[in-house]
Amino acid sequence: MPLSKENFGVIRKNASGLELVLGVRPEDMKVSKSTVPDGIQAKIYVIEPIGDSVIVDARIGATLIKAKADPTFQAKLDDTVYLTFDTKRMHVFDKKTGTTII
């Protein structure tokens, strides 16, 4: 999920420091049990079937990420998965000021 030069420039120009918060809605995340290009490796923490979909809680280090998957998605605790998202659907916040950058 390469960052576009335009987004990189906006972040560089508007961030007050080096710490940022990345925001991606669960429905904008994709979960795969197979390695995918630019996928972020994570470990399954919880699977929550909710009828028309499954909410997947995955750990990246100490951070929990939520993703919405197809209702047929199955995994077990600590299975490795790969997360991707469309960078056009992400939000970036300045951690220090809370300001929305993108």
KOLMI-816283 format. One record per atom (N, C-alpha, C, CB): residue number from 1; residue in one letter; chain; atom name; x, z, y. Coordinates in pm, 1 decimal, padded with zeros to 6 digits. Glycine has a CB too. Layout:
REM residues N
NUM	A	A	CA	X	Z	Y .
...
END
This chain:
REM residues 102
1	M	A	N	00082.6	00000.0	-00116.7 .
1	M	A	CA	00000.0	00000.0	00000.0 .
1	M	A	C	00087.5	00000.0	00123.6 .
1	M	A	CB	-00094.2	00119.0	-00000.6 .
2	P	A	N	00150.8	-00110.0	00147.3 .
2	P	A	CA	00238.7	-00117.9	00263.9 .
2	P	A	C	00160.8	-00100.1	00394.0 .
2	P	A	CB	00312.8	-00251.5	00265.3 .
3	L	A	N	00223.2	-00034.5	00486.4 .
3	L	A	CA	00165.3	-00014.1	00618.3 .
3	L	A	C	00196.7	-00136.2	00703.0 .
3	L	A	CB	00219.5	00116.2	00685.0 .
4	S	A	N	00095.9	-00187.9	00771.2 .
4	S	A	CA	00119.1	-00305.2	00855.6 .
4	S	A	C	00210.4	-00268.9	00972.5 .
4	S	A	CB	-00014.8	-00362.4	00907.7 .
5	K	A	N	00280.3	-00368.4	01024.5 .
5	K	A	CA	00366.8	-00345.7	01140.5 .
5	K	A	C	00285.9	-00294.7	01259.1 .
5	K	A	CB	00440.9	-00475.0	01178.6 .
6	E	A	N	00163.9	-00346.3	01271.3 .
6	E	A	CA	00076.8	-00303.2	01381.0 .
6	E	A	C	00045.0	-00154.3	01369.1 .
6	E	A	CB	-00053.7	-00385.7	01382.1 .
7	N	A	N	00002.4	-00109.8	01249.1 .
7	N	A	CA	-00028.8	00031.8	01229.6 .
7	N	A	C	00095.1	00118.9	01247.6 .
7	N	A	CB	-00088.7	00054.4	01090.9 .
8	F	A	N	00208.4	00071.8	01196.7 .
8	F	A	CA	00332.3	00147.1	01212.2 .
8	F	A	C	00363.5	00167.4	01360.0 .
8	F	A	CB	00448.9	00074.8	01142.1 .
9	G	A	N	00346.8	00062.6	01438.2 .
9	G	A	CA	00372.1	00072.1	01581.5 .
9	G	A	C	00278.1	00168.8	01650.9 .
9	G	A	CB	00360.3	-00063.5	01644.9 .
10	V	A	N	00150.6	00165.7	01614.4 .
10	V	A	CA	00051.5	00257.2	01674.2 .
10	V	A	C	00087.4	00401.9	01640.4 .
10	V	A	CB	-00092.6	00223.9	01623.8 .
11	I	A	N	00124.8	00425.9	01515.0 .
11	I	A	CA	00161.2	00561.5	01474.2 .
11	I	A	C	00284.8	00608.7	01549.8 .
11	I	A	CB	00185.9	00567.5	01322.4 .
12	R	A	N	00385.6	00524.8	01553.3 .
12	R	A	CA	00510.1	00562.0	01623.3 .
12	R	A	C	00485.7	00593.1	01770.2 .
12	R	A	CB	00613.2	00449.8	01611.5 .
13	K	A	N	00401.1	00514.7	01831.4 .
13	K	A	CA	00373.7	00530.5	01974.1 .
13	K	A	C	00292.5	00657.0	02002.7 .
13	K	A	CB	00299.6	00408.0	02027.0 .
14	N	A	N	00197.1	00691.1	01915.2 .
14	N	A	CA	00100.4	00795.6	01946.7 .
14	N	A	C	00121.8	00930.0	01878.3 .
14	N	A	CB	-00032.5	00747.6	01912.8 .
15	A	A	N	00209.7	00937.1	01779.7 .
15	A	A	CA	00233.3	01064.0	01710.7 .
15	A	A	C	00319.1	01155.4	01798.1 .
15	A	A	CB	00301.6	01040.2	01573.3 .
16	S	A	N	00284.1	01284.3	01802.0 .
16	S	A	CA	00360.3	01379.2	01883.0 .
16	S	A	C	00484.5	01430.0	01809.6 .
16	S	A	CB	00272.0	01496.8	01922.6 .
17	G	A	N	00487.1	01410.5	01679.9 .
17	G	A	CA	00600.3	01457.7	01600.4 .
17	G	A	C	00606.2	01383.4	01468.6 .
17	G	A	CB	00590.8	01608.8	01575.9 .
18	L	A	N	00669.0	01445.6	01370.1 .
18	L	A	CA	00688.0	01380.3	01240.9 .
18	L	A	C	00578.0	01410.9	01139.8 .
18	L	A	CB	00819.7	01420.7	01183.8 .
19	E	A	N	00493.9	01510.7	01167.7 .
19	E	A	CA	00391.6	01549.0	01070.7 .
19	E	A	C	00258.5	01481.5	01102.4 .
19	E	A	CB	00374.3	01701.3	01068.5 .
20	L	A	N	00208.4	01411.6	01001.6 .
20	L	A	CA	00081.3	01340.9	01012.8 .
20	L	A	C	-00009.3	01382.5	00897.8 .
20	L	A	CB	00102.8	01187.2	01013.1 .
21	V	A	N	-00137.4	01360.8	00914.2 .
21	V	A	CA	-00234.4	01383.8	00807.3 .
21	V	A	C	-00300.0	01250.4	00778.7 .
21	V	A	CB	-00341.0	01493.7	00846.3 .
22	L	A	N	-00301.0	01212.5	00651.1 .
22	L	A	CA	-00363.8	01087.9	00608.0 .
22	L	A	C	-00502.4	01118.9	00556.5 .
22	L	A	CB	-00279.4	01016.4	00499.6 .
23	G	A	N	-00601.2	01045.3	00602.2 .
23	G	A	CA	-00738.5	01064.2	00556.5 .
23	G	A	C	-00792.1	00936.1	00494.5 .
23	G	A	CB	-00828.4	01108.9	00672.4 .
24	V	A	N	-00842.0	00949.0	00372.0 .
24	V	A	CA	-00905.4	00836.8	00302.9 .
24	V	A	C	-01029.0	00892.3	00232.7 .
24	V	A	CB	-00806.3	00766.9	00200.2 .
25	R	A	N	-01143.8	00830.6	00252.7 .
25	R	A	CA	-01267.0	00876.5	00188.4 .
25	R	A	C	-01260.8	00850.7	00037.5 .
25	R	A	CB	-01390.4	00805.9	00250.4 .
26	P	A	N	-01319.7	00939.9	-00041.8 .
26	P	A	CA	-01316.5	00922.3	-00187.8 .
26	P	A	C	-01366.6	00785.2	-00234.5 .
26	P	A	CB	-01399.5	01029.9	-00253.3 .
27	E	A	N	-01466.4	00731.3	-00167.9 .
27	E	A	CA	-01520.2	00600.9	-00208.7 .
27	E	A	C	-01425.8	00485.5	-00175.8 .
27	E	A	CB	-01654.2	00577.1	-00141.8 .
28	D	A	N	-01325.3	00511.5	-00093.0 .
28	D	A	CA	-01226.6	00408.9	-00058.5 .
28	D	A	C	-01100.8	00415.9	-00144.6 .
28	D	A	CB	-01188.5	00421.7	00087.0 .
29	M	A	N	-01096.5	00514.6	-00234.4 .
29	M	A	CA	-00984.3	00528.8	-00327.5 .
29	M	A	C	-01017.5	00455.4	-00457.5 .
29	M	A	CB	-00953.2	00679.6	-00355.3 .
30	K	A	N	-00916.4	00402.1	-00521.5 .
30	K	A	CA	-00931.5	00342.0	-00653.7 .
30	K	A	C	-00842.8	00420.5	-00749.6 .
30	K	A	CB	-00893.9	00188.7	-00652.8 .
31	V	A	N	-00895.5	00447.3	-00869.1 .
31	V	A	CA	-00822.8	00524.6	-00969.4 .
31	V	A	C	-00797.8	00436.2	-01090.0 .
31	V	A	CB	-00900.9	00652.8	-01009.7 .
32	S	A	N	-00675.0	00435.7	-01137.8 .
32	S	A	CA	-00639.9	00356.2	-01254.9 .
32	S	A	C	-00557.8	00441.4	-01350.7 .
32	S	A	CB	-00561.9	00228.5	-01214.3 .
33	K	A	N	-00581.3	00422.6	-01479.5 .
33	K	A	CA	-00500.5	00492.0	-01579.4 .
33	K	A	C	-00373.5	00413.2	-01610.4 .
33	K	A	CB	-00581.5	00514.9	-01707.8 .
34	S	A	N	-00366.2	00290.7	-01561.2 .
34	S	A	CA	-00248.2	00206.0	-01581.3 .
34	S	A	C	-00169.8	00197.0	-01451.0 .
34	S	A	CB	-00289.0	00063.8	-01630.6 .
35	T	A	N	-00041.0	00175.3	-01463.2 .
35	T	A	CA	00043.9	00155.8	-01346.1 .
35	T	A	C	-00007.3	00035.7	-01266.3 .
35	T	A	CB	00192.7	00135.1	-01387.8 .
36	V	A	N	-00016.0	00051.8	-01136.4 .
36	V	A	CA	-00059.5	-00057.1	-01048.2 .
36	V	A	C	00040.6	-00069.5	-00933.2 .
36	V	A	CB	-00205.0	-00031.6	-00993.6 .
37	P	A	N	00057.1	-00190.4	-00879.1 .
37	P	A	CA	00149.5	-00207.2	-00765.8 .
37	P	A	C	00109.9	-00114.2	-00650.7 .
37	P	A	CB	00150.6	-00355.1	-00717.6 .
38	D	A	N	00207.3	-00047.9	-00594.9 .
38	D	A	CA	00188.5	00044.0	-00482.0 .
38	D	A	C	00101.7	00164.9	-00514.9 .
38	D	A	CB	00127.5	-00030.0	-00366.9 .
39	G	A	N	00074.4	00189.9	-00642.7 .
39	G	A	CA	-00005.9	00304.8	-00681.9 .
39	G	A	C	00070.2	00435.0	-00662.5 .
39	G	A	CB	-00050.0	00291.3	-00826.6 .
40	I	A	N	-00002.0	00537.3	-00623.7 .
40	I	A	CA	00055.3	00670.2	-00606.1 .
40	I	A	C	00024.6	00749.3	-00732.6 .
40	I	A	CB	-00001.7	00741.9	-00477.5 .
41	Q	A	N	00127.3	00795.6	-00799.6 .
41	Q	A	CA	00108.3	00868.6	-00924.7 .
41	Q	A	C	00050.1	01006.0	-00897.2 .
41	Q	A	CB	00240.8	00881.2	-01001.1 .
42	A	A	N	-00049.7	01043.8	-00977.0 .
42	A	A	CA	-00115.1	01173.5	-00962.4 .
42	A	A	C	-00153.7	01225.2	-01100.7 .
42	A	A	CB	-00240.4	01163.3	-00869.8 .
43	K	A	N	-00191.2	01351.8	-01107.1 .
43	K	A	CA	-00234.4	01414.5	-01232.0 .
43	K	A	C	-00379.8	01458.7	-01217.9 .
43	K	A	CB	-00143.1	01535.6	-01268.5 .
44	I	A	N	-00458.7	01434.4	-01321.9 .
44	I	A	CA	-00599.7	01473.3	-01321.4 .
44	I	A	C	-00610.3	01625.5	-01313.9 .
44	I	A	CB	-00672.9	01419.2	-01447.8 .
45	Y	A	N	-00696.0	01672.2	-01225.3 .
45	Y	A	CA	-00722.7	01815.2	-01209.7 .
45	Y	A	C	-00864.7	01846.3	-01257.1 .
45	Y	A	CB	-00703.4	01859.2	-01061.7 .
46	V	A	N	-00961.6	01767.4	-01211.2 .
46	V	A	CA	-01102.3	01785.9	-01249.4 .
46	V	A	C	-01171.0	01650.1	-01249.8 .
46	V	A	CB	-01175.4	01884.8	-01152.0 .
47	I	A	N	-01262.5	01631.4	-01344.2 .
47	I	A	CA	-01350.2	01513.4	-01346.9 .
47	I	A	C	-01493.3	01564.1	-01332.3 .
47	I	A	CB	-01332.0	01428.7	-01480.6 .
48	E	A	N	-01567.5	01511.0	-01235.1 .
48	E	A	CA	-01704.7	01554.5	-01209.7 .
48	E	A	C	-01800.8	01436.7	-01222.7 .
48	E	A	CB	-01716.5	01618.4	-01069.7 .
49	P	A	N	-01867.2	01419.5	-01337.9 .
49	P	A	CA	-01967.5	01313.2	-01348.9 .
49	P	A	C	-02087.7	01346.1	-01260.1 .
49	P	A	CB	-02012.3	01294.6	-01496.7 .
50	I	A	N	-02128.6	01251.2	-01177.6 .
50	I	A	CA	-02243.6	01276.1	-01088.5 .
50	I	A	C	-02348.6	01166.6	-01101.0 .
50	I	A	CB	-02197.1	01286.6	-00942.6 .
51	G	A	N	-02361.6	01109.2	-01220.0 .
51	G	A	CA	-02463.8	01007.1	-01243.3 .
51	G	A	C	-02410.9	00867.3	-01225.6 .
51	G	A	CB	-02579.9	01027.9	-01151.5 .
52	D	A	N	-02423.5	00814.2	-01103.9 .
52	D	A	CA	-02383.5	00675.2	-01079.0 .
52	D	A	C	-02232.9	00658.4	-01059.7 .
52	D	A	CB	-02455.3	00622.7	-00957.1 .
53	S	A	N	-02158.8	00770.1	-01062.1 .
53	S	A	CA	-02013.5	00764.0	-01045.6 .
53	S	A	C	-01950.7	00892.9	-01098.2 .
53	S	A	CB	-01975.4	00741.3	-00896.5 .
54	V	A	N	-01820.3	00898.1	-01088.4 .
54	V	A	CA	-01744.0	01015.9	-01128.1 .
54	V	A	C	-01653.2	01051.3	-01010.7 .
54	V	A	CB	-01661.0	00990.5	-01260.7 .
55	I	A	N	-01653.0	01178.4	-00973.6 .
55	I	A	CA	-01559.1	01224.0	-00872.2 .
55	I	A	C	-01435.3	01274.7	-00945.4 .
55	I	A	CB	-01622.1	01335.6	-00780.2 .
56	V	A	N	-01321.9	01218.7	-00909.8 .
56	V	A	CA	-01194.5	01254.6	-00971.9 .
56	V	A	C	-01113.8	01336.2	-00870.9 .
56	V	A	CB	-01115.1	01126.6	-01018.0 .
57	D	A	N	-01076.9	01456.9	-00911.6 .
57	D	A	CA	-00984.1	01537.4	-00832.4 .
57	D	A	C	-00848.2	01521.9	-00898.6 .
57	D	A	CB	-01028.9	01690.0	-00823.7 .
58	A	A	N	-00750.8	01473.7	-00824.0 .
58	A	A	CA	-00617.1	01451.3	-00877.7 .
58	A	A	C	-00515.4	01523.1	-00789.7 .
58	A	A	CB	-00585.3	01299.3	-00886.4 .
59	R	A	N	-00406.9	01567.5	-00851.4 .
59	R	A	CA	-00301.4	01637.9	-00779.1 .
59	R	A	C	-00183.2	01545.4	-00754.1 .
59	R	A	CB	-00256.2	01762.5	-00856.8 .
60	I	A	N	-00136.3	01549.5	-00632.3 .
60	I	A	CA	-00008.2	01488.4	-00596.3 .
60	I	A	C	00073.3	01605.6	-00543.0 .
60	I	A	CB	-00023.0	01367.7	-00488.1 .
61	G	A	N	00162.9	01657.5	-00624.6 .
61	G	A	CA	00231.8	01780.7	-00587.8 .
61	G	A	C	00129.8	01892.5	-00579.2 .
61	G	A	CB	00308.2	01764.9	-00453.4 .
62	A	A	N	00125.0	01961.4	-00466.4 .
62	A	A	CA	00029.4	02070.3	-00446.8 .
62	A	A	C	-00097.4	02023.6	-00376.4 .
62	A	A	CB	00093.8	02182.2	-00367.1 .
63	T	A	N	-00106.0	01895.2	-00344.2 .
63	T	A	CA	-00220.2	01841.5	-00269.8 .
63	T	A	C	-00324.6	01784.5	-00364.5 .
63	T	A	CB	-00174.2	01733.5	-00171.1 .
64	L	A	N	-00451.7	01820.8	-00341.5 .
64	L	A	CA	-00562.5	01765.0	-00419.2 .
64	L	A	C	-00622.1	01646.7	-00344.9 .
64	L	A	CB	-00670.9	01872.1	-00446.5 .
65	I	A	N	-00645.3	01539.3	-00419.3 .
65	I	A	CA	-00703.7	01416.7	-00365.1 .
65	I	A	C	-00832.8	01389.8	-00440.3 .
65	I	A	CB	-00605.0	01295.3	-00376.7 .
66	K	A	N	-00937.9	01354.4	-00369.2 .
66	K	A	CA	-01065.0	01317.7	-00432.8 .
66	K	A	C	-01081.6	01166.8	-00429.2 .
66	K	A	CB	-01184.9	01387.4	-00362.7 .
67	A	A	N	-01128.1	01113.5	-00541.1 .
67	A	A	CA	-01155.8	00970.3	-00550.1 .
67	A	A	C	-01286.6	00952.0	-00624.4 .
67	A	A	CB	-01039.7	00893.7	-00621.2 .
68	K	A	N	-01358.5	00847.6	-00590.2 .
68	K	A	CA	-01484.1	00814.8	-00657.2 .
68	K	A	C	-01457.3	00699.4	-00752.9 .
68	K	A	CB	-01596.8	00778.1	-00553.8 .
69	A	A	N	-01491.4	00719.0	-00880.3 .
69	A	A	CA	-01464.5	00617.8	-00982.4 .
69	A	A	C	-01594.4	00573.7	-01049.1 .
69	A	A	CB	-01365.9	00671.7	-01087.9 .
70	D	A	N	-01585.9	00465.2	-01126.1 .
70	D	A	CA	-01700.7	00416.9	-01202.9 .
70	D	A	C	-01747.4	00523.8	-01300.8 .
70	D	A	CB	-01665.2	00287.0	-01278.2 .
71	P	A	N	-01876.0	00523.9	-01335.5 .
71	P	A	CA	-01928.2	00627.4	-01426.3 .
71	P	A	C	-01865.6	00621.6	-01566.2 .
71	P	A	CB	-02079.2	00613.7	-01438.1 .
72	T	A	N	-01801.3	00511.8	-01600.8 .
72	T	A	CA	-01738.7	00500.2	-01733.1 .
72	T	A	C	-01596.0	00555.2	-01735.4 .
72	T	A	CB	-01737.7	00354.8	-01777.2 .
73	F	A	N	-01542.4	00594.6	-01618.8 .
73	F	A	CA	-01404.9	00645.1	-01612.6 .
73	F	A	C	-01394.5	00774.7	-01691.6 .
73	F	A	CB	-01360.4	00667.5	-01465.6 .
74	Q	A	N	-01293.2	00781.7	-01777.7 .
74	Q	A	CA	-01269.0	00902.4	-01856.4 .
74	Q	A	C	-01121.8	00938.1	-01851.0 .
74	Q	A	CB	-01314.6	00883.3	-02002.6 .
75	A	A	N	-01094.4	01066.7	-01841.0 .
75	A	A	CA	-00957.7	01116.6	-01842.9 .
75	A	A	C	-00963.0	01264.4	-01877.7 .
75	A	A	CB	-00885.7	01092.9	-01705.8 .
76	K	A	N	-00847.9	01317.4	-01916.7 .
76	K	A	CA	-00837.6	01458.7	-01950.9 .
76	K	A	C	-00748.6	01529.3	-01849.2 .
76	K	A	CB	-00782.0	01476.9	-02094.4 .
77	L	A	N	-00759.7	01660.3	-01846.3 .
77	L	A	CA	-00677.4	01743.0	-01759.6 .
77	L	A	C	-00531.2	01706.1	-01776.3 .
77	L	A	CB	-00699.1	01891.7	-01789.4 .
78	D	A	N	-00462.4	01685.9	-01665.9 .
78	D	A	CA	-00319.9	01652.6	-01659.1 .
78	D	A	C	-00284.3	01510.1	-01701.4 .
78	D	A	CB	-00244.3	01747.3	-01743.8 .
79	D	A	N	-00383.1	01424.5	-01730.1 .
79	D	A	CA	-00352.4	01282.7	-01752.8 .
79	D	A	C	-00293.0	01224.6	-01625.1 .
79	D	A	CB	-00480.3	01202.8	-01796.0 .
80	T	A	N	-00202.1	01130.8	-01641.6 .
80	T	A	CA	-00144.4	01061.8	-01526.7 .
80	T	A	C	-00235.7	00947.1	-01485.3 .
80	T	A	CB	-00002.1	01009.5	-01559.1 .
81	V	A	N	-00263.5	00936.9	-01356.5 .
81	V	A	CA	-00341.9	00826.2	-01301.6 .
81	V	A	C	-00267.3	00772.0	-01180.2 .
81	V	A	CB	-00487.8	00872.1	-01263.2 .
82	Y	A	N	-00312.5	00656.6	-01133.2 .
82	Y	A	CA	-00251.3	00592.5	-01017.5 .
82	Y	A	C	-00359.5	00566.4	-00914.1 .
82	Y	A	CB	-00179.0	00460.3	-01057.3 .
83	L	A	N	-00337.0	00610.3	-00793.0 .
83	L	A	CA	-00433.5	00598.0	-00684.5 .
83	L	A	C	-00388.8	00490.6	-00586.2 .
83	L	A	CB	-00451.6	00732.6	-00612.3 .
84	T	A	N	-00482.8	00410.6	-00542.7 .
84	T	A	CA	-00457.3	00311.8	-00438.2 .
84	T	A	C	-00573.1	00315.6	-00339.1 .
84	T	A	CB	-00439.4	00168.4	-00498.4 .
85	F	A	N	-00548.1	00260.8	-00222.1 .
85	F	A	CA	-00653.3	00249.5	-00121.7 .
85	F	A	C	-00616.4	00136.9	-00026.4 .
85	F	A	CB	-00673.3	00383.9	-00044.8 .
86	D	A	N	-00717.3	00085.5	00039.7 .
86	D	A	CA	-00699.3	-00019.6	00139.4 .
86	D	A	C	-00656.4	00047.3	00269.9 .
86	D	A	CB	-00831.2	-00104.3	00158.7 .
87	T	A	N	-00539.4	00013.7	00319.7 .
87	T	A	CA	-00490.7	00077.2	00441.9 .
87	T	A	C	-00579.8	00048.0	00563.2 .
87	T	A	CB	-00349.0	00031.2	00470.6 .
88	K	A	N	-00665.2	-00052.5	00552.7 .
88	K	A	CA	-00759.6	-00079.6	00662.8 .
88	K	A	C	-00870.4	00025.7	00667.3 .
88	K	A	CB	-00821.5	-00220.6	00647.5 .
89	R	A	N	-00884.7	00102.6	00558.8 .
89	R	A	CA	-00989.8	00204.1	00550.9 .
89	R	A	C	-00934.5	00346.1	00570.7 .
89	R	A	CB	-01061.1	00194.7	00416.0 .
90	M	A	N	-00806.0	00358.9	00602.5 .
90	M	A	CA	-00744.9	00491.0	00617.4 .
90	M	A	C	-00757.2	00541.0	00760.7 .
90	M	A	CB	-00597.7	00487.0	00575.7 .
91	H	A	N	-00737.5	00669.8	00774.3 .
91	H	A	CA	-00731.8	00734.6	00905.6 .
91	H	A	C	-00602.6	00814.4	00909.4 .
91	H	A	CB	-00858.0	00827.0	00931.9 .
92	V	A	N	-00539.9	00818.7	01024.7 .
92	V	A	CA	-00417.3	00896.6	01041.4 .
92	V	A	C	-00438.7	00989.1	01160.5 .
92	V	A	CB	-00291.0	00803.7	01062.2 .
93	F	A	N	-00405.0	01117.2	01139.5 .
93	F	A	CA	-00421.4	01218.8	01242.5 .
93	F	A	C	-00286.8	01283.2	01272.4 .
93	F	A	CB	-00524.4	01325.3	01198.9 .
94	D	A	N	-00268.3	01321.1	01395.4 .
94	D	A	CA	-00150.6	01396.0	01435.1 .
94	D	A	C	-00172.2	01541.0	01391.2 .
94	D	A	CB	-00124.8	01385.3	01590.4 .
95	K	A	N	-00086.4	01592.3	01304.9 .
95	K	A	CA	-00106.0	01727.4	01252.9 .
95	K	A	C	-00098.1	01833.2	01362.9 .
95	K	A	CB	-00002.7	01757.1	01145.7 .
96	K	A	N	-00009.6	01815.4	01456.1 .
96	K	A	CA	00010.8	01914.5	01562.4 .
96	K	A	C	-00107.9	01922.6	01658.4 .
96	K	A	CB	00136.9	01881.4	01640.4 .
97	T	A	N	-00158.9	01805.6	01699.8 .
97	T	A	CA	-00265.4	01804.1	01802.7 .
97	T	A	C	-00404.7	01781.7	01745.3 .
97	T	A	CB	-00236.8	01696.2	01904.8 .
98	G	A	N	-00413.2	01731.4	01621.6 .
98	G	A	CA	-00542.6	01699.1	01562.0 .
98	G	A	C	-00599.5	01566.8	01612.0 .
98	G	A	CB	-00640.7	01809.8	01590.1 .
99	T	A	N	-00527.1	01498.6	01695.8 .
99	T	A	CA	-00572.1	01372.0	01753.7 .
99	T	A	C	-00576.2	01262.5	01648.1 .
99	T	A	CB	-00480.6	01330.1	01869.5 .
100	T	A	N	-00680.7	01180.9	01653.4 .
100	T	A	CA	-00689.2	01064.0	01566.5 .
100	T	A	C	-00595.7	00957.6	01620.5 .
100	T	A	CB	-00835.1	01010.4	01557.0 .
101	I	A	N	-00507.4	00907.3	01533.3 .
101	I	A	CA	-00414.7	00802.3	01573.1 .
101	I	A	C	-00467.5	00666.6	01528.7 .
101	I	A	CB	-00274.8	00827.8	01514.0 .
102	I	A	N	-00517.0	00661.6	01406.0 .
102	I	A	CA	-00576.3	00536.3	01353.3 .
102	I	A	C	-00710.6	00573.3	01291.7 .
102	I	A	CB	-00481.0	00465.0	01245.8 .
END
